[in-house]
Every structure is written in C-alpha cells, then in structure tokens.
Amino acid sequence: MIHFGIRRKLKSLRSRLGRAKRVLKTRWRYRNTIRRIRSKPKGEKIRVLFLNSSTSKWKCQSVYQKMEESGLFEPIIGITALGEQASYSDSDLDKVFADSEQFFDSLGDRHIRVVDLHPKRYRDLAEFSPDIVFFPEPWDTKHPQTTAFVSRFALTCYVPYFVFTQSNPEKHCDLEMHRFLARYFILNEKIAKEYSKARAWWRQSFDFVVAGHPALDGIGDSHSADGNGCVIYAPHHSVWDGPKNLSIPISTFSDFGDPILDYAKKHPEIEWAFKPHPRLRYTLEHDLCWTKDRIDAYYKEWEAIGAACYDGSYGRLFAKSRAMITDCDSFLAEYGATGKPIIHLRRRDITPQYHPYLKDLLECYYQVFSAEDMRDAFGLVVERREDPMKGERLDALRKSGLYGIDAAQNIVDYLRDLLKR
C-alpha cells in the first residue's frame, strides 16, 4: 500500500516536472518571437491571423478594425473548424465555410480558409507567415492549429468569445488550449487577480492582460432607448441535467422554450427576435433527443414571427431592441452593457457562482423561476413596457466596468507597446 502511494506521488511529480518543462520552453519561444517581431523593418506590417470557426462567436471585429486603421498591422481571418465541426462531412463544412466567407465579406474583412477539404486537412498556420495568432475558443483545437504548435513561430493571443459572468478558473484558463498561450486578454483586474491566484506558475505560459472585452465595444450608449424596438429571446444550449465539459447547466429551455414561443405567437403586436446559442440545435438533438424535423420546425416558427439572428452581427439587434429574455450567462453581461431590461430565466436546482463585479447588476434583472414568474415579468416588461428597476440598474452598470471601455484600443495599444512599434 505504501509502495503504491509512493509510486503515485512520483508519477504526479514527473507529470508536473514535464508540464513545467514544456511551459518554460514555450515562454522561451515567445521571448524569441517578440524579439523577431521587434526587429522587423519599421515599414513592414505585423501580420495578425484571427482564427474563427463560428461567425456567431466572432467578437474581435473592433480589434480587426483598429488594427486596420493603425497602419501597423495586417489582420486577416482564418476560417477553421472547431468543436463538433471536426466531425462534419466535407460537404457540410463547405457550406459552413461559404456562410462564414459571406459574413466576413459583408464586414469588409479579408479571410482565408485554413482547412482544406476533399479530403479534410488542417493546414499548418506557418504557411501564412503570421506574427500573431488570435484563438477564438478553447474547444477541440486540432494539430497543427494548437497553441502548443503555433507557439513555435507566432505569438498566440486569446480573447474569449463570451464575457465572464461565472467564476470557473479550470474552464476559463486551464484547458489544453489555454496552457500554451502567450497573452490572455481578460475583462477586468478582479478576475485577473482571482484567476492568477487559482493557477500554478508551472501549468501555463501566458500572462493576463486586462483590456475589457471587445464584444462590449459599441454596445453601450443605448441606455436612452424609449421602450420601442424588439424583444429578444436568447436561449442557452446547456439543456442537459448534469455537468458536461466542465460547464454548469443553466439552460431553462426544457421549461420555457415552448411556452415562450406560444406566448410570442399570441402577441403579434410585439416585435420579436430569436437569438439562440449556436450550439442549441446540437444539444436539442443529442441531449433532449429532438428530431431534426422538430428542431427545424421550432426555428422556422420563430423565423415566421420575427427576426432570427444566427451569426455574430447581433450588436445591431441589441441596438434596436428594447428588452431581452435569456438564460445565457454571457448575455447577462453583454446585453447588460446596453442598460436595457433583462428577464433572467432561472433554474431552481442550479445556483451559478457569479463574479462579484456583476452581483449588483444581476439583482436589477427581472428573475423568472416559474410559469407564474414568467407571466408577471412578461406582463410588466414586455406588454406594459414598464421598467421600475431602470435607475438602480444603470447605477449598477456604471460600477460594473462593463461600460465605457474601449477594449479594442487597449489590445492594440498593448501590442504596439510590447512590439515597440
């Protein structure tokens, strides 16, 4: 028994030493990469590749634009496949990629495919000679498009596709993709300090850089909405009954998905919009066992009632809206930054550990746990267009740090200083 315990401790120690060695080696690589970029002729632009697999998760448009305007950077989008997309057929991926290309064309952004099809092959990003590579999400990155591999030739950076609301250091900064990053642009100082304390130095190579979040750039300044505009229903995807992939199941779709659709159909005098989480279709099929026909029918009913948004252009939707109904934790911060009312759909069996910076703001949302709560909140906010917590909510918003920060400029300024441009 003692012998087994000693062996287990030695194995753990060897694992830690191996991880520490890789982390130190990665940090050394990044120091060399920074020196290389600094030594580039002043007239030569810094090449920046933004990876993206889902336009609904594209949150760096303001960063792309600031880089373009600076004249110092040459940004481009690298369209890739992450998460469940890795199992898509080539023909399905062709359609996903074509839709992405159309989306980025509409924004005026340069883009390239970094995955070949027929047959599928993830391309070595070194082919594109990037100096900096931005990663969009930590889920299922594929070789050779991992942070560990890309660290050999470029500075890797990360802006989360969501705005932090819950405290979860393991999920937010200790997955395989995170561990070999160079720079992690994070929302605020409080979260940076909390997560720095939660991680051991030998586990990750990155430094936190407090910058705000570019998803919030331009979303503020809409507090003056006069009560006109659409009402957005934005359901989250975590419909399962237990933890999965280190996530907390916050979705209330099983309880409220159909009743909210029925309510919307009974109130055609209200302008509606549907903004589901991009993974909702997948989890409805695989976790609630809905048929594809039933899923298609549900989505089409919303499309018949009002607007439907399935990509990253929802900033425009936010601007013309007057309220949101949601259980999506990121939108509690993203839409919260508009100052408009949120009807927060809640589960009684789940109590998320929200970050302290959001506490006062969350208390100014209209909480719904039951059908009775839904009737009361919808009657107040949706039908009568009343918002008794508006003043208190705007005060909390000003204190939250979600409002009035130019994250894109902070990111660009940081990189300019780091690279001495």
TIMI-886617 format. One line per field, with one value per residue (C-alpha): residue in three letters; x, y, z; residue number from 1. Coordinates in Angstrom, 3 decimals. Example, Ala and Ser with C-alpha at 12.3 -4.5 7.8 and 13.67 -1.06 7.14 Angstrom:
BEGIN
residu = Ala  Ser
X = 12.300  13.670
Y = -4.500  -1.060
Z = 7.800  7.140
num = 1  2
This chain:
BEGIN
residu = Met  Ile  His  Phe  Gly  Ile  Arg  Arg  Lys  Leu  Lys  Ser  Leu  Arg  Ser  Arg  Leu  Gly  Arg  Ala  Lys  Arg  Val  Leu  Lys  Thr  Arg  Trp  Arg  Tyr  Arg  Asn  Thr  Ile  Arg  Arg  Ile  Arg  Ser  Lys  Pro  Lys  Gly  Glu  Lys  Ile  Arg  Val  Leu  Phe  Leu  Asn  Ser  Ser  Thr  Ser  Lys  Trp  Lys  Cys  Gln  Ser  Val  Tyr  Gln  Lys  Met  Glu  Glu  Ser  Gly  Leu  Phe  Glu  Pro  Ile  Ile  Gly  Ile  Thr  Ala  Leu  Gly  Glu  Gln  Ala  Ser  Tyr  Ser  Asp  Ser  Asp  Leu  Asp  Lys  Val  Phe  Ala  Asp  Ser  Glu  Gln  Phe  Phe  Asp  Ser  Leu  Gly  Asp  Arg  His  Ile  Arg  Val  Val  Asp  Leu  His  Pro  Lys  Arg  Tyr  Arg  Asp  Leu  Ala  Glu  Phe  Ser  Pro  Asp  Ile  Val  Phe  Phe  Pro  Glu  Pro  Trp  Asp  Thr  Lys  His  Pro  Gln  Thr  Thr  Ala  Phe  Val  Ser  Arg  Phe  Ala  Leu  Thr  Cys  Tyr  Val  Pro  Tyr  Phe  Val  Phe  Thr  Gln  Ser  Asn  Pro  Glu  Lys  His  Cys  Asp  Leu  Glu  Met  His  Arg  Phe  Leu  Ala  Arg  Tyr  Phe  Ile  Leu  Asn  Glu  Lys  Ile  Ala  Lys  Glu  Tyr  Ser  Lys  Ala  Arg  Ala  Trp  Trp  Arg  Gln  Ser  Phe  Asp  Phe  Val  Val  Ala  Gly  His  Pro  Ala  Leu  Asp  Gly  Ile  Gly  Asp  Ser  His  Ser  Ala  Asp  Gly  Asn  Gly  Cys  Val  Ile  Tyr  Ala  Pro  His  His  Ser  Val  Trp  Asp  Gly  Pro  Lys  Asn  Leu  Ser  Ile  Pro  Ile  Ser  Thr  Phe  Ser  Asp  Phe  Gly  Asp  Pro  Ile  Leu  Asp  Tyr  Ala  Lys  Lys  His  Pro  Glu  Ile  Glu  Trp  Ala  Phe  Lys  Pro  His  Pro  Arg  Leu  Arg  Tyr  Thr  Leu  Glu  His  Asp  Leu  Cys  Trp  Thr  Lys  Asp  Arg  Ile  Asp  Ala  Tyr  Tyr  Lys  Glu  Trp  Glu  Ala  Ile  Gly  Ala  Ala  Cys  Tyr  Asp  Gly  Ser  Tyr  Gly  Arg  Leu  Phe  Ala  Lys  Ser  Arg  Ala  Met  Ile  Thr  Asp  Cys  Asp  Ser  Phe  Leu  Ala  Glu  Tyr  Gly  Ala  Thr  Gly  Lys  Pro  Ile  Ile  His  Leu  Arg  Arg  Arg  Asp  Ile  Thr  Pro  Gln  Tyr  His  Pro  Tyr  Leu  Lys  Asp  Leu  Leu  Glu  Cys  Tyr  Tyr  Gln  Val  Phe  Ser  Ala  Glu  Asp  Met  Arg  Asp  Ala  Phe  Gly  Leu  Val  Val  Glu  Arg  Arg  Glu  Asp  Pro  Met  Lys  Gly  Glu  Arg  Leu  Asp  Ala  Leu  Arg  Lys  Ser  Gly  Leu  Tyr  Gly  Ile  Asp  Ala  Ala  Gln  Asn  Ile  Val  Asp  Tyr  Leu  Arg  Asp  Leu  Leu  Lys  Arg
X = 0.000  2.843  4.715  1.668  1.314  4.952  4.647  1.581  3.355  6.395  4.158  2.439  5.817  7.113  3.945  4.387  8.051  7.156  4.484  6.831  9.497  7.042  5.780  9.305  10.214  7.083  7.873  11.390  9.913  7.659  10.561  12.361  9.226  8.813  12.456  11.914  8.825  10.555  13.398  11.126  11.741  9.519  7.699  6.760  3.368  2.783  0.724  -2.193  -4.303  -7.664  -8.932  -12.707  -14.979  -18.367  -19.476  -21.778  -18.618  -16.788  -16.143  -12.998  -14.389  -13.487  -9.930  -9.655  -10.815  -8.466  -5.545  -6.506  -6.799  -3.454  -1.461  0.915  -0.922  -2.157  -5.147  -6.847  -9.449  -8.504  -11.681  -11.239  -13.325  -13.588  -15.746  -18.352  -17.451  -14.452  -16.904  -18.840  -18.756  -16.742  -19.938  -21.398  -18.162  -18.151  -21.495  -20.306  -17.189  -19.154  -21.545  -18.558  -16.994  -20.227  -20.399  -16.833  -17.327  -20.279  -17.943  -15.229  -12.751  -10.058  -10.295  -8.766  -9.657  -7.113  -8.720  -8.577  -11.493  -11.862  -10.033  -10.099  -6.725  -5.923  -3.252  -0.057  -0.604  3.104  2.202  0.612  3.625  1.658  3.434  0.408  -2.426  -5.646  -7.549  -11.358  -12.242  -10.619  -12.731  -11.095  -8.323  -6.667  -3.000  -1.213  -3.538  -2.940  -1.374  1.469  2.368  1.748  3.997  6.939  6.568  3.977  2.739  -0.555  -3.302  -6.772  -9.964  -12.799  -15.853  -18.028  -17.976  -17.217  -20.127  -19.388  -16.200  -14.624  -10.795  -10.497  -12.795  -11.701  -7.919  -6.687  -7.801  -5.174  -5.537  -5.051  -1.905  0.434  -0.873  1.349  -1.206  -4.724  -6.789  -9.178  -12.161  -11.015  -8.439  -10.612  -10.946  -7.270  -6.242  -8.701  -7.553  -3.872  -4.183  -6.013  -3.293  0.198  3.006  4.206  0.845  0.503  2.821  0.583  0.317  -3.057  -3.571  -6.522  -8.221  -12.003  -13.870  -14.242  -17.720  -18.809  -17.233  -20.040  -22.778  -23.094  -24.589  -28.018  -29.467  -31.710  -33.937  -37.505  -39.186  -39.617  -37.915  -37.945  -37.888  -35.142  -35.441  -31.907  -31.879  -28.667  -27.697  -26.896  -30.127  -28.679  -29.341  -25.763  -22.299  -20.760  -17.364  -16.885  -19.948  -22.812  -26.233  -28.038  -30.492  -34.189  -35.243  -36.975  -39.299  -39.656  -38.711  -42.197  -44.175  -42.203  -42.792  -46.529  -46.566  -44.858  -47.416  -50.246  -48.706  -48.146  -48.366  -44.879  -41.808  -39.851  -36.320  -34.777  -31.062  -30.304  -26.894  -25.126  -24.928  -28.609  -29.524  -26.834  -27.836  -31.551  -30.807  -28.182  -29.352  -33.114  -33.393  -35.428  -35.679  -34.161  -37.660  -38.861  -35.817  -36.292  -39.989  -39.220  -36.674  -38.970  -41.807  -39.569  -38.462  -42.120  -42.835  -39.902  -36.188  -33.725  -30.011  -27.573  -24.250  -22.060  -23.971  -26.208  -24.781  -27.176  -30.010  -29.116  -29.147  -32.702  -34.129  -35.906  -35.535  -34.068  -35.410  -32.470  -30.766  -27.455  -24.850  -22.631  -25.593  -26.206  -23.059  -23.131  -26.747  -26.475  -23.999  -26.829  -28.616  -31.878  -34.038  -33.286  -35.800  -33.467  -34.758  -33.502  -33.343  -34.208  -31.765  -28.726  -27.052  -24.221  -21.258  -21.378  -18.417  -18.743  -18.401  -21.808  -23.678  -25.410  -26.284  -27.799  -30.042  -31.593  -32.810  -36.320  -35.952  -38.126  -38.163  -41.704  -44.640  -46.187  -42.971  -42.947  -46.483  -45.668  -42.363  -43.690  -46.771  -44.623  -41.708  -42.954  -46.622  -46.835  -43.243  -42.520  -39.041  -39.153  -35.550  -34.036  -32.430  -30.951  -29.722  -27.959  -26.183  -25.013  -23.920  -21.703  -19.968  -19.580  -16.805  -18.827  -19.498  -17.263  -14.135  -12.526  -11.186  -10.033  -7.924  -6.469  -5.475  -3.927  -2.073  -0.719  0.596  2.142  3.976  5.019  6.383  7.829  6.024
Y = 0.000  2.394  1.361  2.165  5.583  6.443  5.398  7.570  10.590  10.035  9.806  13.081  14.750  13.585  14.913  18.308  18.483  17.561  20.260  22.844  21.998  22.487  25.763  27.139  26.082  27.815  31.018  30.978  30.602  33.597  35.766  34.897  35.589  39.015  39.818  38.698  40.876  43.858  43.505  43.731  46.818  49.690  49.843  46.154  45.438  42.903  40.020  39.033  35.920  35.687  32.098  31.677  28.665  30.182  33.646  33.784  33.678  36.400  39.023  40.725  42.914  46.104  44.773  43.924  47.431  49.190  47.176  48.008  51.706  51.800  51.057  48.937  45.621  43.433  41.476  38.553  35.965  32.271  30.202  26.875  24.062  23.543  21.557  19.325  20.793  18.451  15.578  17.335  15.911  17.833  18.972  20.296  22.120  23.584  25.225  26.438  27.927  29.548  31.141  32.406  33.889  35.685  37.046  38.381  39.790  41.775  43.253  44.009  41.690  39.726  35.976  32.665  29.041  27.304  23.876  22.048  19.827  16.793  15.369  17.327  18.642  21.237  23.451  24.440  28.125  28.774  28.697  32.132  33.653  35.184  37.120  36.921  34.359  35.058  31.979  32.243  29.406  26.539  23.681  20.850  22.658  20.308  19.746  21.665  24.525  24.204  26.873  24.479  24.027  27.627  28.842  27.664  30.565  33.128  34.978  33.386  35.535  34.830  36.840  34.633  34.507  35.086  37.671  36.151  36.024  32.874  32.041  28.892  29.015  25.423  26.002  29.562  29.287  25.719  23.780  22.484  25.443  27.957  26.388  27.341  30.805  33.873  36.537  36.257  39.453  39.474  41.584  43.261  43.355  41.495  38.417  38.552  38.523  35.765  33.520  34.274  33.026  29.899  28.726  27.399  29.113  25.841  24.985  27.890  30.010  33.050  36.449  38.052  41.471  43.488  45.080  44.869  42.828  43.841  42.242  45.223  47.872  49.957  48.081  50.747  54.198  52.720  53.358  56.045  53.555  54.835  51.454  50.850  48.050  44.278  41.827  39.207  35.602  34.202  30.624  28.941  25.449  23.621  21.632  18.529  17.562  17.295  18.816  18.287  19.510  21.383  23.532  24.372  23.567  26.909  26.360  26.628  25.578  22.397  24.530  27.725  27.054  26.081  28.397  31.444  30.526  30.108  33.467  35.162  33.713  35.065  38.556  39.554  43.214  42.803  42.823  39.625  38.401  34.962  34.713  31.138  29.958  28.493  25.083  24.855  22.836  20.281  19.797  19.646  16.703  14.937  15.702  16.242  13.751  16.078  15.017  17.284  17.920  19.081  21.355  22.819  23.405  25.228  27.522  28.180  29.203  31.867  32.977  33.374  35.501  37.905  38.340  35.485  36.027  33.101  34.903  37.498  40.532  40.672  44.034  45.625  43.563  44.746  48.367  48.217  46.092  47.154  44.045  40.539  37.252  34.919  32.252  32.735  33.783  35.733  37.852  38.811  40.903  41.602  42.717  44.046  46.607  48.200  49.176  47.738  45.361  41.654  38.985  36.373  32.804  30.742  27.117  26.379  23.465  25.455  28.383  29.685  31.301  34.709  37.074  39.770  42.559  41.504  40.982  44.357  44.391  40.877  41.889  44.518  41.959  40.507  36.966  34.142  30.699  29.579  29.979  32.452  34.496  34.458  35.825  38.612  39.627  39.436  41.437  44.137  44.443  43.016  44.036  47.215  48.260  49.208  49.074  50.020  48.886  51.007  53.697  51.194  49.026  51.916  52.836  49.223  49.155  52.206  50.478  47.116  48.102  46.818  50.292  52.950  50.831  50.665  47.106  47.025  50.139  48.690  45.483  47.315  49.748  46.867  45.022  48.218  48.783  45.139  45.017  48.565  49.817
Z = 0.000  0.923  -2.198  -4.329  -2.659  -3.322  -6.960  -7.389  -5.870  -8.092  -11.151  -10.185  -9.618  -13.014  -14.647  -13.004  -13.953  -17.537  -17.673  -16.133  -18.714  -21.593  -20.116  -19.682  -23.221  -24.570  -22.683  -24.131  -27.621  -27.078  -25.934  -29.168  -31.226  -29.616  -30.433  -34.022  -34.495  -32.905  -35.381  -38.443  -40.628  -39.480  -42.793  -42.642  -41.103  -38.343  -39.721  -37.473  -38.074  -36.281  -36.238  -36.387  -36.772  -35.974  -37.028  -34.000  -31.876  -33.800  -31.098  -32.400  -35.183  -33.314  -32.807  -36.516  -37.462  -35.018  -36.370  -39.938  -39.127  -37.306  -40.467  -38.349  -38.536  -41.371  -39.976  -41.726  -40.669  -40.800  -41.216  -39.417  -37.870  -34.102  -31.681  -33.304  -36.700  -36.710  -37.311  -40.092  -43.592  -46.173  -47.912  -44.618  -43.842  -47.344  -46.552  -43.125  -44.684  -47.523  -44.983  -42.996  -46.112  -46.929  -43.378  -43.410  -46.910  -45.530  -42.914  -45.452  -43.706  -45.511  -44.967  -45.963  -45.329  -43.132  -43.524  -46.849  -47.825  -50.108  -48.147  -44.890  -43.751  -41.110  -42.605  -40.822  -39.975  -40.577  -44.298  -43.832  -42.003  -39.113  -36.385  -34.065  -33.985  -32.066  -30.883  -30.590  -28.218  -26.308  -27.648  -29.609  -31.437  -33.923  -34.734  -36.206  -35.171  -31.429  -29.240  -28.382  -32.057  -33.141  -30.304  -32.439  -34.884  -33.666  -30.602  -29.562  -28.033  -26.727  -26.377  -25.023  -27.270  -24.179  -21.400  -17.992  -15.585  -13.554  -11.693  -13.144  -13.316  -14.575  -17.538  -18.242  -18.094  -17.568  -20.632  -23.064  -25.432  -22.612  -21.212  -24.040  -24.863  -24.777  -23.841  -22.446  -22.769  -19.822  -18.802  -15.593  -12.807  -10.286  -12.493  -13.455  -9.774  -8.881  -11.718  -11.152  -7.592  -8.759  -11.162  -10.510  -12.479  -13.982  -15.556  -18.029  -20.133  -20.618  -18.950  -18.277  -19.862  -18.519  -21.520  -21.218  -23.812  -27.485  -27.586  -25.474  -27.706  -29.123  -27.230  -24.528  -25.018  -25.694  -22.241  -23.682  -25.543  -25.352  -24.993  -28.713  -30.612  -30.496  -27.605  -27.968  -26.816  -26.411  -25.053  -23.904  -25.072  -21.796  -21.678  -20.005  -16.401  -15.169  -15.650  -19.061  -20.301  -17.028  -17.793  -15.473  -16.957  -16.871  -19.731  -18.920  -22.419  -21.229  -19.075  -21.072  -24.719  -25.893  -23.551  -24.723  -28.372  -27.627  -25.840  -28.796  -31.223  -29.050  -29.042  -32.687  -31.660  -30.161  -32.411  -31.690  -32.349  -31.806  -30.934  -29.811  -28.695  -31.769  -30.087  -29.185  -32.284  -31.472  -27.840  -28.620  -30.880  -28.771  -25.226  -25.461  -28.355  -30.541  -34.177  -36.818  -38.169  -34.760  -34.347  -37.835  -37.139  -33.873  -35.538  -38.518  -36.210  -34.693  -38.151  -39.133  -36.055  -36.253  -36.877  -36.334  -35.789  -36.042  -36.546  -34.840  -36.111  -33.046  -31.974  -34.455  -32.979  -29.485  -30.643  -31.994  -29.173  -26.000  -23.794  -23.677  -22.312  -21.657  -19.592  -21.450  -18.898  -21.323  -22.421  -18.785  -19.236  -22.991  -23.191  -19.664  -21.016  -23.029  -19.819  -21.158  -19.096  -18.953  -17.978  -16.483  -16.817  -13.871  -12.707  -9.097  -8.942  -10.115  -8.356  -10.558  -8.819  -10.474  -10.290  -7.596  -10.183  -11.603  -8.332  -8.088  -11.802  -11.704  -8.830  -11.110  -13.661  -13.617  -12.240  -13.580  -11.912  -12.720  -15.092  -12.639  -12.545  -16.353  -16.580  -14.114  -15.733  -19.299  -18.345  -16.747  -19.193  -22.490  -22.553  -20.427  -21.273  -17.671  -16.150  -12.455  -11.824  -14.601  -12.424  -9.988  -12.880  -14.652  -11.398  -11.023  -14.671  -14.224  -11.302  -13.077  -15.514  -18.479  -19.779  -21.331  -22.013  -25.463  -25.300  -28.922  -28.447  -25.242  -27.058  -29.996  -27.708  -25.634  -28.694  -30.081  -26.790  -26.451  -30.005  -29.874  -32.964
num = 1  2  3  4  5  6  7  8  9  10  11  12  13  14  15  16  17  18  19  20  21  22  23  24  25  26  27  28  29  30  31  32  33  34  35  36  37  38  39  40  41  42  43  44  45  46  47  48  49  50  51  52  53  54  55  56  57  58  59  60  61  62  63  64  65  66  67  68  69  70  71  72  73  74  75  76  77  78  79  80  81  82  83  84  85  86  87  88  89  90  91  92  93  94  95  96  97  98  99  100  101  102  103  104  105  106  107  108  109  110  111  112  113  114  115  116  117  118  119  120  121  122  123  124  125  126  127  128  129  130  131  132  133  134  135  136  137  138  139  140  141  142  143  144  145  146  147  148  149  150  151  152  153  154  155  156  157  158  159  160  161  162  163  164  165  166  167  168  169  170  171  172  173  174  175  176  177  178  179  180  181  182  183  184  185  186  187  188  189  190  191  192  193  194  195  196  197  198  199  200  201  202  203  204  205  206  207  208  209  210  211  212  213  214  215  216  217  218  219  220  221  222  223  224  225  226  227  228  229  230  231  232  233  234  235  236  237  238  239  240  241  242  243  244  245  246  247  248  249  250  251  252  253  254  255  256  257  258  259  260  261  262  263  264  265  266  267  268  269  270  271  272  273  274  275  276  277  278  279  280  281  282  283  284  285  286  287  288  289  290  291  292  293  294  295  296  297  298  299  300  301  302  303  304  305  306  307  308  309  310  311  312  313  314  315  316  317  318  319  320  321  322  323  324  325  326  327  328  329  330  331  332  333  334  335  336  337  338  339  340  341  342  343  344  345  346  347  348  349  350  351  352  353  354  355  356  357  358  359  360  361  362  363  364  365  366  367  368  369  370  371  372  373  374  375  376  377  378  379  380  381  382  383  384  385  386  387  388  389  390  391  392  393  394  395  396  397  398  399  400  401  402  403  404  405  406  407  408  409  410  411  412  413  414  415  416  417  418  419  420  421
